[in-house]
């Protein structure tokens, strides 16, 4: 700057002084540009170093676990791993508690299987090496005594990173275990592996730039869904009997649907979220919650029985002290069930609607009453979902991603958030006559302009909850049967179909309990019926391409209850599961 001042005050003709000024300005620009380049190169090198360190730690954990499994198998050649892996959680816990199986037998059977599934699907971020030590000191009185449990990476573990797929969050190990991990250990469970996720967690894809893409256990050309991608793939592939995911827009239910397993989004607040890492804190409009994922409904119920205990209520006093209600779960009283096959104007695959129709028929045959149900204010709910999660127009989300590599699966989403709000509104206004749903979705991402507008959003959500409950009361229904996003999409399509999120995310906004049960598989007729989407709107045409080639993939349905009726939701899911099983036997 001193050089520039000297140049400006140089004696001589005016044009010489101007030339000197321009030369000085150019010099400053070069220096500034050089600093920017240096900073970017430094950032790139730092990112590469942190990524390499995380990947090396991951591979090291795999190698150490493989050696431990090999040594165990050599000293215990008679262990029947196949038998252990085929036991449902309820029978597994019984045999462990009776002593028919030892925790070591079960642990090493699942460790070996998890490593095998990992090689095929890339579903794990690391083996929890402390689990080998914990195996030696388990609380034998716990409900989950000796049960290996898998954890989504954002469930914090002491001395481990929870990075959400953002490189700059690496090398920041947690100071303590999350409340859920502490309770699981108290109940005798052994957290043994951490599982993969999409970058930033706010996506139902399955890829991040640190650990890569997780594949579907039924078809390697398909995604496992997200954001609890690794949990869905690992459990669906047989490498875990029960796991913990998290759900803010379907992140437990969509991978459960894609991978042919069961998943529950409890009422937010029923389980402790203390020690769960999120992309950014403070967003309270669309509520997130941890939730169990397992092979069957009974596994989810057993998980809740274990977790809903005095230990959790003591560690996290913000959780209401409501133990598991066994009477509600075991009840077989006939239900009055509302059902929906599709949300108006929202794309749906043929297998999704067929699954609802078939389950409806089974429930009617079993003596339940089924009545048509149309969700109220769904357009408004869709708008509120975007305004709730991105009240700032996506600014905080983008800030958290600043300076880090963006995964290809997230790029379209990020580019959309970078569009200025005024331009989003302009485009929404232009396309609204031709594409109302698209305009509504785009408008919802503009955020809110003031605190008063945020209060209006919150008030509108309260109105939606009130009116939805009123509609349930008017129809006198206990539960609702409806579609869930599925079947598993071809790779790289999830980010193009966020318009389908109302099937799952609406119930995060309303804070209803929701669960997913697999009930069927994609048929040749379903594949043929995809052609009906070819003449639809843009999203339907994309859905046709995303769902193509899915014959044989699992198809699920979604079960809903009002808030705090989690046991009733599980009871309804169990009923659906049993009816489907009887049909297929």
C-alpha positions as CSV (number, residue, x, y, z in Angstrom):
1,X,0.0,0.0,0.0
2,X,2.9,2.4,0.8
3,X,4.3,1.7,-2.7
4,X,0.9,2.6,-4.2
5,X,0.8,5.9,-2.3
6,X,4.2,6.8,-3.6
7,X,3.1,6.0,-7.1
8,X,0.0,8.2,-6.8
9,X,2.0,11.2,-5.6
10,X,4.7,10.9,-8.2
11,X,5.6,14.2,-9.9
12,X,5.3,14.3,-13.6
13,X,2.7,14.5,-16.4
14,X,-0.9,13.4,-15.5
15,X,-0.8,10.4,-17.9
16,X,2.4,9.1,-16.2
17,X,0.8,9.3,-12.8
18,X,-2.3,7.4,-14.2
19,X,0.0,4.7,-15.6
20,X,1.7,4.5,-12.3
21,X,-1.6,4.2,-10.5
22,X,-2.8,1.4,-12.8
23,X,0.5,-0.4,-12.4
24,X,0.1,-0.2,-8.6
25,X,-3.5,-1.4,-8.8
26,X,-2.5,-4.3,-11.0
27,X,0.3,-5.2,-8.6
28,X,-2.2,-5.3,-5.7
29,X,-4.6,-7.5,-7.6
30,X,-1.8,-9.9,-8.4
31,X,-0.8,-10.1,-4.8
32,X,-4.4,-10.6,-3.7
33,X,-5.0,-13.2,-6.4
34,X,-1.9,-15.0,-5.4
35,X,-3.0,-15.1,-1.8
36,X,-6.4,-16.6,-2.9
37,X,-4.6,-19.3,-4.9
38,X,-2.2,-20.0,-2.0
39,X,-5.1,-20.3,0.4
40,X,-7.1,-22.6,-1.9
41,X,-4.0,-24.8,-2.5
42,X,-3.5,-25.0,1.2
43,X,-7.1,-25.9,1.8
44,X,-7.0,-28.6,-0.9
45,X,-3.8,-30.1,0.7
46,X,-5.4,-29.9,4.1
47,X,-8.5,-31.6,2.9
48,X,-6.5,-34.3,1.1
49,X,-4.5,-34.9,4.3
50,X,-7.5,-35.2,6.5
51,X,-9.3,-37.5,4.0
52,X,-6.3,-39.8,3.7
53,X,-6.0,-40.0,7.5
54,X,-9.7,-40.9,7.9
55,X,-9.4,-43.5,5.1
56,X,-6.3,-45.0,6.6
57,X,-7.8,-45.2,10.1
58,X,-10.8,-46.9,8.5
59,X,-8.7,-49.5,6.6
60,X,-6.6,-50.1,9.7
61,X,-9.8,-50.9,11.7
62,X,-10.9,-53.4,9.1
63,X,-7.5,-55.1,9.0
64,X,-7.4,-55.4,12.8
65,X,-10.9,-56.8,12.9
66,X,-10.1,-59.3,10.2
67,X,-7.1,-60.6,12.1
68,X,-9.2,-60.9,15.3
69,X,-11.9,-62.8,13.5
70,X,-9.4,-65.2,11.9
71,X,-7.7,-65.9,15.3
72,X,-11.1,-66.6,16.9
73,X,-12.2,-68.9,14.1
74,X,-9.0,-70.9,14.4
75,X,-9.5,-71.4,18.1
76,X,-13.3,-72.0,17.8
77,X,-13.8,-74.1,14.6
78,X,-17.1,-75.5,15.7
79,X,-19.0,-72.2,15.9
80,X,-22.1,-72.3,13.7
81,X,-22.1,-68.7,12.4
82,X,-24.9,-69.4,9.8
83,X,-27.3,-70.5,12.6
84,X,-26.5,-67.3,14.6
85,X,-26.9,-65.0,11.7
86,X,-30.3,-66.4,10.9
87,X,-31.8,-66.0,14.4
88,X,-34.2,-63.0,14.8
89,X,-33.2,-60.6,17.6
90,X,-35.8,-61.9,20.0
91,X,-34.5,-65.5,19.8
92,X,-30.9,-64.3,19.8
93,X,-31.4,-62.5,23.1
94,X,-33.1,-65.4,24.6
95,X,-30.3,-67.8,23.7
96,X,-27.7,-65.3,25.0
97,X,-29.5,-64.9,28.3
98,X,-30.0,-68.7,28.7
99,X,-26.3,-69.3,27.9
100,X,-27.1,-71.4,24.8
101,X,-24.9,-68.9,22.9
102,X,-22.0,-66.9,24.2
103,X,-21.5,-63.2,23.5
104,X,-18.2,-64.1,21.8
105,X,-19.9,-66.5,19.4
106,X,-22.5,-63.9,18.4
107,X,-20.0,-61.0,18.3
108,X,-17.5,-62.7,16.0
109,X,-20.2,-64.2,13.7
110,X,-21.6,-60.7,13.1
111,X,-18.1,-59.1,12.9
112,X,-17.1,-61.5,10.1
113,X,-20.4,-61.0,8.3
114,X,-20.2,-57.2,8.6
115,X,-16.7,-57.2,7.1
116,X,-17.9,-59.4,4.2
117,X,-20.9,-57.1,3.5
118,X,-18.6,-54.1,3.7
119,X,-16.4,-55.4,0.9
120,X,-19.5,-55.8,-1.4
121,X,-21.5,-52.7,-0.4
122,X,-19.1,-50.1,1.1
123,X,-21.5,-49.6,4.0
124,X,-19.2,-49.1,7.0
125,X,-17.0,-46.2,8.0
126,X,-15.0,-48.1,10.7
127,X,-15.0,-51.0,13.0
128,X,-15.3,-49.8,16.7
129,X,-12.1,-51.4,18.0
130,X,-13.1,-50.7,21.6
131,X,-15.8,-53.3,21.1
132,X,-13.2,-56.1,21.5
133,X,-12.5,-54.8,25.0
134,X,-16.1,-54.2,25.8
135,X,-16.8,-57.9,24.9
136,X,-14.8,-58.9,28.0
137,X,-16.9,-56.7,30.4
138,X,-20.6,-56.9,29.5
139,X,-23.5,-56.2,31.8
140,X,-25.2,-59.6,31.8
141,X,-28.4,-58.2,33.3
142,X,-29.2,-56.0,30.3
143,X,-32.1,-56.7,27.8
144,X,-29.6,-56.6,24.9
145,X,-26.9,-58.6,26.7
146,X,-24.3,-59.7,24.1
147,X,-26.0,-58.2,21.1
148,X,-23.8,-56.4,18.5
149,X,-25.3,-53.1,17.5
150,X,-24.4,-51.0,14.4
151,X,-24.4,-47.2,14.6
152,X,-24.8,-44.5,12.0
153,X,-21.7,-42.3,11.9
154,X,-23.5,-39.2,13.4
155,X,-24.2,-41.1,16.7
156,X,-21.2,-39.8,18.7
157,X,-18.7,-42.1,20.2
158,X,-15.9,-41.0,22.5
159,X,-12.6,-40.3,20.7
160,X,-14.2,-40.8,17.3
161,X,-15.1,-38.3,14.6
162,X,-18.7,-37.7,13.5
163,X,-18.1,-35.6,10.3
164,X,-21.4,-35.8,8.4
165,X,-19.3,-36.2,5.2
166,X,-17.7,-32.8,5.6
167,X,-13.9,-33.0,5.5
168,X,-13.3,-30.0,7.7
169,X,-15.3,-31.7,10.5
170,X,-12.7,-34.6,10.5
171,X,-10.1,-34.8,13.3
172,X,-12.6,-33.5,15.8
173,X,-13.3,-36.5,18.0
174,X,-16.2,-36.5,20.4
175,X,-15.5,-35.9,24.1
176,X,-18.0,-38.5,25.2
177,X,-20.4,-41.2,24.1
178,X,-23.9,-40.1,23.1
179,X,-26.7,-40.9,25.6
180,X,-28.0,-43.7,23.3
181,X,-24.6,-45.4,23.2
182,X,-24.3,-45.2,27.1
183,X,-27.8,-46.7,27.5
184,X,-27.1,-49.4,24.9
185,X,-23.9,-50.4,26.8
186,X,-25.8,-50.4,30.1
187,X,-28.3,-52.8,28.5
188,X,-25.4,-55.1,27.5
189,X,-25.3,-54.3,23.8
190,X,-21.9,-54.0,22.0
191,X,-21.6,-51.1,19.5
192,X,-19.3,-52.8,17.0
193,X,-19.4,-50.9,13.7
194,X,-20.2,-47.4,12.4
195,X,-22.0,-47.0,9.1
196,X,-22.0,-44.7,6.0
197,X,-24.2,-41.8,5.0
198,X,-24.6,-39.2,2.3
199,X,-22.7,-35.9,2.6
200,X,-24.4,-33.4,4.9
201,X,-27.1,-35.9,5.9
202,X,-29.9,-33.8,4.2
203,X,-30.3,-36.2,1.3
204,X,-31.7,-39.7,0.6
205,X,-28.7,-40.6,-1.5
206,X,-25.8,-42.7,-0.2
207,X,-22.5,-41.1,-1.1
208,X,-19.9,-38.8,0.5
209,X,-16.4,-37.7,-0.6
210,X,-14.6,-39.3,2.3
211,X,-15.9,-42.9,2.4
212,X,-17.6,-43.1,-1.1
213,X,-21.0,-44.6,-2.1
214,X,-22.9,-47.3,-0.4
215,X,-24.6,-49.8,-2.7
216,X,-27.9,-51.7,-2.4
217,X,-27.7,-55.3,-1.0
218,X,-30.2,-56.5,-3.6
219,X,-28.8,-54.8,-6.7
220,X,-25.4,-53.2,-6.9
221,X,-26.7,-50.8,-9.6
222,X,-29.1,-49.3,-7.1
223,X,-28.7,-47.0,-4.1
224,X,-29.3,-48.0,-0.5
225,X,-31.1,-44.7,0.2
226,X,-30.3,-42.3,2.9
227,X,-29.3,-40.7,5.0
228,X,-29.0,-43.9,7.2
229,X,-27.5,-45.5,4.1
230,X,-25.0,-47.8,5.7
231,X,-27.4,-49.0,8.3
232,X,-29.9,-50.0,5.6
233,X,-27.3,-51.8,3.5
234,X,-25.5,-53.5,6.4
235,X,-28.7,-54.8,8.0
236,X,-30.3,-55.7,4.6
237,X,-27.1,-57.6,3.8
238,X,-27.2,-59.5,7.0
239,X,-24.2,-57.9,8.7
240,X,-26.1,-56.5,11.7
241,X,-29.2,-57.6,13.6
242,X,-30.2,-54.1,14.9
243,X,-28.9,-50.6,14.3
244,X,-29.4,-47.0,15.1
245,X,-30.1,-44.4,12.4
246,X,-31.5,-40.9,12.4
247,X,-34.5,-39.4,10.6
248,X,-35.3,-35.8,9.6
249,X,-37.0,-36.4,6.3
250,X,-37.2,-40.1,5.9
251,X,-33.5,-41.0,6.7
252,X,-34.5,-44.1,8.6
253,X,-37.6,-45.1,6.5
254,X,-36.3,-44.6,3.0
255,X,-33.2,-46.9,3.4
256,X,-35.4,-49.3,5.2
257,X,-37.7,-49.3,2.1
258,X,-34.8,-49.5,-0.3
259,X,-33.0,-52.4,1.5
260,X,-36.0,-54.5,2.6
261,X,-35.8,-54.1,6.3
262,X,-38.0,-52.4,9.1
263,X,-37.4,-48.9,10.4
264,X,-39.1,-46.7,12.9
265,X,-39.1,-42.9,13.2
266,X,-40.3,-42.4,16.8
267,X,-42.0,-39.3,17.9
268,X,-39.3,-36.7,18.2
269,X,-38.3,-36.4,21.8
270,X,-39.2,-40.0,22.8
271,X,-35.5,-41.0,22.4
272,X,-32.6,-38.9,23.5
273,X,-30.8,-37.0,20.7
274,X,-28.1,-35.8,23.1
275,X,-24.8,-36.6,21.4
276,X,-26.2,-36.9,17.9
277,X,-24.2,-34.8,15.4
278,X,-26.2,-32.8,12.8
279,X,-25.1,-30.7,9.9
280,X,-26.0,-27.5,11.8
281,X,-27.7,-26.8,15.1
282,X,-30.7,-24.7,16.0
283,X,-33.2,-25.8,13.4
284,X,-36.3,-26.8,15.4
285,X,-39.1,-26.5,12.8
286,X,-38.7,-29.9,11.1
287,X,-37.7,-32.3,13.9
288,X,-35.1,-35.0,13.8
289,X,-34.9,-38.1,15.9
290,X,-32.8,-41.2,16.2
291,X,-34.6,-44.4,15.3
292,X,-34.0,-48.2,15.2
293,X,-33.6,-50.3,12.1
294,X,-33.8,-54.0,12.1
295,X,-34.7,-57.3,10.4
296,X,-38.2,-57.4,11.7
297,X,-40.7,-55.4,13.8
298,X,-40.1,-57.3,17.0
299,X,-36.4,-56.2,16.8
300,X,-37.5,-52.5,16.8
301,X,-39.9,-53.2,19.8
302,X,-37.1,-54.9,21.7
303,X,-34.8,-52.0,21.0
304,X,-37.3,-49.5,22.4
305,X,-38.0,-51.7,25.5
306,X,-34.2,-51.6,26.2
307,X,-33.7,-47.9,25.5
308,X,-36.9,-46.5,27.2
309,X,-35.4,-47.0,30.7
310,X,-34.4,-45.1,33.8
311,X,-30.9,-44.8,32.6
312,X,-31.9,-42.7,29.6
313,X,-34.4,-40.7,31.6
314,X,-31.7,-39.9,34.1
315,X,-28.9,-39.1,31.5
316,X,-31.3,-36.9,29.5
317,X,-34.0,-35.2,31.7
318,X,-35.5,-33.6,28.6
319,X,-36.9,-37.0,27.5
320,X,-40.3,-37.7,29.0
321,X,-40.1,-40.7,31.4
322,X,-42.4,-43.0,29.4
323,X,-41.4,-46.7,29.5
324,X,-42.4,-49.0,26.7
325,X,-46.2,-49.8,26.9
326,X,-46.3,-53.5,26.4
327,X,-50.1,-53.6,26.7
328,X,-50.6,-51.4,23.6
329,X,-48.0,-53.3,21.6
330,X,-49.5,-56.7,22.4
331,X,-53.1,-55.6,21.8
332,X,-54.9,-57.3,18.9
333,X,-58.1,-55.2,19.0
334,X,-59.4,-54.5,15.5
335,X,-58.3,-51.2,14.2
336,X,-59.9,-48.5,12.1
337,X,-57.3,-47.7,9.5
338,X,-57.1,-44.8,7.1
339,X,-55.3,-45.4,3.8
340,X,-53.8,-43.4,1.0
341,X,-52.4,-44.7,-2.3
342,X,-50.8,-41.5,-3.5
343,X,-50.5,-37.8,-2.6
344,X,-52.1,-35.7,-5.3
345,X,-49.6,-34.3,-7.8
346,X,-46.6,-36.1,-6.2
347,X,-44.9,-38.8,-8.3
348,X,-45.3,-42.5,-7.2
349,X,-44.0,-45.7,-8.6
350,X,-46.5,-48.5,-9.6
351,X,-45.1,-50.8,-6.9
352,X,-45.7,-48.3,-4.2
353,X,-49.4,-48.0,-4.9
354,X,-49.8,-51.8,-5.5
355,X,-48.2,-52.5,-2.1
356,X,-50.7,-50.3,-0.3
357,X,-53.6,-51.9,-2.1
358,X,-52.5,-55.4,-1.3
359,X,-51.9,-54.7,2.4
360,X,-55.3,-52.9,2.5
361,X,-56.9,-56.1,1.3
362,X,-55.1,-58.3,3.8
363,X,-56.1,-56.0,6.7
364,X,-59.7,-56.1,5.6
365,X,-59.6,-59.9,5.5
366,X,-58.2,-59.9,9.0
367,X,-61.2,-57.9,10.3
368,X,-59.9,-54.4,10.4
369,X,-61.9,-51.4,9.0
370,X,-60.2,-49.5,6.1
371,X,-61.4,-46.0,5.1
372,X,-60.0,-43.7,2.5
373,X,-57.8,-41.0,3.9
374,X,-56.6,-37.8,2.2
375,X,-53.9,-35.9,4.0
376,X,-55.0,-32.3,4.7
377,X,-53.0,-29.2,3.6
378,X,-50.3,-31.2,1.9
379,X,-49.3,-28.4,-0.5
380,X,-48.9,-26.1,2.5
381,X,-47.0,-28.8,4.4
382,X,-44.6,-29.2,1.4
383,X,-44.0,-25.5,1.4
384,X,-43.4,-25.4,5.2
385,X,-40.9,-28.3,5.0
386,X,-38.5,-26.3,2.8
387,X,-39.0,-23.1,4.8
388,X,-38.5,-24.9,8.0
389,X,-35.2,-26.7,7.2
390,X,-33.9,-23.8,5.1
391,X,-35.4,-20.8,6.9
392,X,-32.3,-18.9,6.0
393,X,-32.6,-19.9,2.3
394,X,-29.8,-22.5,2.8
395,X,-27.1,-20.0,3.8
396,X,-26.0,-21.9,6.9
397,X,-26.0,-25.2,5.0
398,X,-23.8,-23.7,2.3
399,X,-21.5,-22.0,4.9
400,X,-20.9,-25.4,6.5
401,X,-19.9,-26.8,3.1
402,X,-17.7,-23.9,2.2
403,X,-14.2,-24.9,1.3
404,X,-14.9,-28.6,1.1
405,X,-15.3,-31.0,-1.8
406,X,-19.0,-31.4,-2.8
407,X,-20.0,-34.9,-3.5
408,X,-21.5,-35.4,-7.1
409,X,-24.8,-36.7,-5.5
410,X,-25.2,-33.4,-3.7
411,X,-24.1,-30.9,-6.4
412,X,-27.5,-30.3,-8.0
413,X,-29.0,-29.6,-4.5
414,X,-26.2,-27.2,-3.6
415,X,-26.4,-25.4,-6.9
416,X,-30.1,-24.9,-6.3
417,X,-29.5,-23.4,-2.8
418,X,-26.9,-21.0,-4.3
419,X,-29.5,-19.5,-6.6
420,X,-30.5,-16.1,-5.1
421,X,-33.9,-16.0,-3.4
422,X,-35.2,-13.3,-5.8
423,X,-34.3,-15.5,-8.8
424,X,-36.0,-18.5,-7.2
425,X,-39.1,-16.5,-6.7
426,X,-39.0,-15.2,-10.3
427,X,-38.6,-18.7,-11.7
428,X,-41.4,-20.0,-9.5
429,X,-43.7,-17.3,-10.7
430,X,-43.0,-18.1,-14.3
431,X,-43.4,-21.9,-14.1
432,X,-46.3,-21.9,-11.7
433,X,-49.1,-22.1,-14.5
434,X,-47.3,-25.0,-16.2
435,X,-45.8,-26.8,-13.1
436,X,-47.5,-25.8,-9.8
437,X,-45.8,-28.4,-7.7
438,X,-42.3,-27.5,-9.0
439,X,-43.1,-23.8,-8.4
440,X,-44.2,-24.6,-4.8
441,X,-41.0,-26.6,-4.1
442,X,-38.8,-23.8,-5.5
443,X,-40.7,-21.2,-3.5
444,X,-40.2,-23.1,-0.3
445,X,-36.4,-22.9,-0.7
446,X,-36.4,-19.1,-0.6
447,X,-36.5,-19.1,3.2
448,X,-38.1,-16.5,5.4
449,X,-37.4,-12.7,5.4
450,X,-37.8,-11.8,9.1
451,X,-38.5,-13.2,12.6
452,X,-42.1,-12.3,12.1
453,X,-42.2,-14.5,9.0
454,X,-40.6,-17.4,10.9
455,X,-43.3,-17.1,13.6
456,X,-45.9,-17.3,10.8
457,X,-44.2,-20.5,9.6
458,X,-44.3,-21.9,13.1
459,X,-48.0,-20.9,13.5
460,X,-48.8,-22.5,10.1
461,X,-47.2,-25.8,11.2
462,X,-49.3,-25.7,14.4
463,X,-52.4,-25.3,12.2
464,X,-51.4,-28.2,10.0
465,X,-50.9,-30.4,13.0
466,X,-54.3,-29.3,14.5
467,X,-56.2,-29.8,11.2
468,X,-54.5,-33.2,10.6
469,X,-55.5,-34.5,14.0
470,X,-59.0,-33.1,13.5
471,X,-59.3,-35.1,10.2
472,X,-58.2,-38.2,12.0
473,X,-60.8,-37.5,14.7
474,X,-63.5,-36.9,12.0
475,X,-62.8,-40.2,10.3
476,X,-62.4,-41.9,13.7
477,X,-59.2,-43.6,12.6
478,X,-56.5,-45.2,14.8
479,X,-53.7,-45.4,12.3
480,X,-52.9,-44.7,8.6
481,X,-51.5,-46.9,5.9
482,X,-49.7,-45.0,3.1
483,X,-46.8,-45.3,0.6
484,X,-43.1,-44.8,1.3
485,X,-40.6,-43.8,-1.4
486,X,-39.4,-46.8,-3.3
487,X,-38.3,-49.1,-4.7
488,X,-34.5,-48.5,-4.6
489,X,-33.5,-46.0,-7.3
490,X,-30.7,-46.3,-9.8
491,X,-27.5,-44.6,-8.8
492,X,-27.3,-40.8,-9.0
493,X,-31.1,-40.2,-9.2
494,X,-32.1,-39.5,-5.6
495,X,-30.9,-35.8,-5.8
496,X,-33.3,-35.3,-8.8
497,X,-36.4,-36.6,-7.0
498,X,-36.6,-34.5,-3.8
499,X,-40.2,-33.7,-4.9
500,X,-41.1,-37.2,-3.5
501,X,-40.0,-36.2,0.1
502,X,-43.5,-35.3,1.2
503,X,-44.2,-39.1,1.5
504,X,-41.8,-39.2,4.4
505,X,-40.8,-35.7,5.5
506,X,-44.4,-34.5,6.1
507,X,-44.4,-36.7,9.2
508,X,-41.2,-35.1,10.6
509,X,-42.9,-31.7,10.2
510,X,-46.1,-33.0,11.9
511,X,-44.0,-35.0,14.4
512,X,-46.1,-38.1,13.9
513,X,-44.7,-41.6,14.5
514,X,-43.9,-43.5,11.3
515,X,-42.5,-46.9,10.4
516,X,-41.8,-48.9,7.4
517,X,-42.4,-52.6,6.8
518,X,-41.3,-54.6,3.7
519,X,-44.4,-56.3,2.1
520,X,-43.6,-57.3,-1.4
521,X,-41.1,-57.2,-4.3
522,X,-41.1,-55.4,-7.6
523,X,-42.9,-57.5,-10.3
524,X,-42.6,-57.7,-14.0
525,X,-46.0,-56.0,-14.2
526,X,-44.7,-53.1,-12.0
527,X,-41.8,-52.7,-14.5
528,X,-44.2,-52.6,-17.4
529,X,-46.4,-50.1,-15.7
530,X,-43.5,-47.6,-15.4
531,X,-44.3,-46.7,-19.0
532,X,-47.3,-44.8,-17.8
533,X,-44.9,-42.3,-16.2
534,X,-43.2,-41.5,-19.6
535,X,-45.9,-39.0,-20.6
536,X,-46.1,-37.3,-17.2
537,X,-44.4,-34.2,-15.9
538,X,-40.6,-33.8,-15.6
539,X,-40.4,-35.6,-12.2
540,X,-42.5,-38.5,-13.3
541,X,-40.2,-39.0,-16.3
542,X,-37.2,-38.9,-14.0
543,X,-38.9,-41.4,-11.7
544,X,-39.4,-43.8,-14.6
545,X,-35.7,-43.8,-15.2
546,X,-34.8,-44.0,-11.5
547,X,-37.0,-47.0,-10.8
548,X,-36.2,-48.9,-14.0
549,X,-34.6,-52.3,-13.7
550,X,-36.0,-52.9,-10.2
551,X,-37.7,-56.3,-10.7
552,X,-37.2,-58.3,-7.5
553,X,-36.3,-55.4,-5.3
554,X,-38.1,-55.1,-1.9
555,X,-41.2,-52.8,-1.6
556,X,-42.4,-51.4,1.7
557,X,-45.4,-49.6,3.1
558,X,-45.5,-46.8,5.7
559,X,-47.5,-47.0,8.9
560,X,-48.5,-43.8,10.8
561,X,-49.8,-42.9,14.2
562,X,-50.4,-39.7,16.1
563,X,-47.6,-38.3,18.3
564,X,-46.5,-40.4,21.3
565,X,-48.3,-43.5,20.1
566,X,-45.0,-45.2,19.1
567,X,-46.1,-48.6,20.6
568,X,-49.4,-48.5,18.6
569,X,-47.3,-47.8,15.4
570,X,-45.2,-50.9,16.1
571,X,-48.3,-52.9,16.9
572,X,-49.8,-51.9,13.5
573,X,-46.5,-52.7,11.7
574,X,-46.4,-56.1,13.4
575,X,-49.9,-56.8,12.2
576,X,-48.9,-55.9,8.6
577,X,-45.8,-58.0,8.9
578,X,-47.6,-61.1,10.2
579,X,-50.4,-60.9,7.5
580,X,-47.8,-60.6,4.7
581,X,-45.8,-63.6,6.2
582,X,-49.0,-65.7,6.3
583,X,-49.8,-64.8,2.7
584,X,-46.4,-65.7,1.5
585,X,-46.1,-69.1,3.4
